[in-house]
Amino acid sequence: MTRQQIVDQINALSREITQIERNRGNESAELQRCNGNLQAIKNQRIHEKDVQGKNRQRLDHATWPNRRDISRSKLEQMDAGVKRRKENRDKLQQKLDASSQQRR
């Protein structure tokens, strides 16, 4: 190999290396953009769940009767029903968590 051929080969390899580094930089930027999009989607879903929960609370308050107009026994029944539903919801959530842990 002549000196010129070696120099040409070195230049070609250095161009190839810079091209690979550029591509790696582009891939990194694209990966960061995808991660940002994924995080935005997760945040949107969390926000939607929050909004649903708040709307449900508003609805509960809107339909909840004025407590002064109700007898004590009826109030106790309603409170017991709320407590029972909360306990059932907690039990279901625990079962769901346990089954998701098992799947992993």
N, C-alpha and C positions, 0 to 999 in steps of 0.2 A: 504494500500500500504506500502510495506517495503521501507526502506531507499534506498536500491539498485535499486528497480524499479523506484523510483523517479529520482535517478541519471541517470539511463539509459534513461528515458523519456526526461530529460533535455538535455542529450547529443544528442539524436536523433533529438530533436527540434533545437538545435544549429547547427547540421550538415545540417538540412533542410534549416535553415536561411542562412547559408553560401552558400549553393547551389543556393538559390534564388538570393542572392546578386551577385554571379558569373554570373548567367544568365542575370540579369539586366545589369551588366557591358558589357556582350557580346552584348546584344540588343542595348545598348547605342553606342558601337563601330560600330555595323552594321548600326545603324541609321546615325551616322556621316559619314560612308563610302558612304551610299546611297545619303546623302545630297551633299557630295563632287562630286559624279558621276553626280548628277543632275546639279550642278553648272558648271561642266566641259562641259556638253551637252549644257547648255544655252550659255556659253562662245563660244563654237564652232559655234552655230547658229548665234550669234552676229557677230563673225569673218566672217562667210560665207556671211552674209548680207553686211558687210563692203567690202569684196572682190568683191562681185557682183556690189556694187555701184562704187567702184574704176574702175573696168573693164568697166562699162558703161561710166564713165567719160573719160577713155582713148579712148574708141571707139568714143565718141562724138568729142574729139579733133582730132582723126585720120581722121574722115570723114568731119570735119569742114573745109570749103575751106579757102584759104588765103584771109583775109578780104580786102587787098589792091586791089585785082583783081575784086572786086564787086562794082557795083554802090551804091551810098548812099541810093536810094529808095529800092533797093533789100536788103541791110543791114537792113534798118528799118523794112522791111517786115519780115525778118528772126528773128530779135530781138523781134518783136511783137508776132511772132509765139512761140518763146521760152517763152516769158512772159505769153502768153495765156495758154500754156501747163502747166506751173508752177502753175498758178492760178487754172486751172482745177484739177491738182493733189492735191493742197491744199484743194480745196472744197471737193473732194472725201475723202481725209484723215479726214476732219472734220466730214463728214457724217459717216464714219466708226467709228470714236471715239464716236460720239453721239450714234450710234446703239449699240456699245459695252458697253457704260455706261448704256443704257436702259436695256440691258440683265442682268446686275448686279442688 
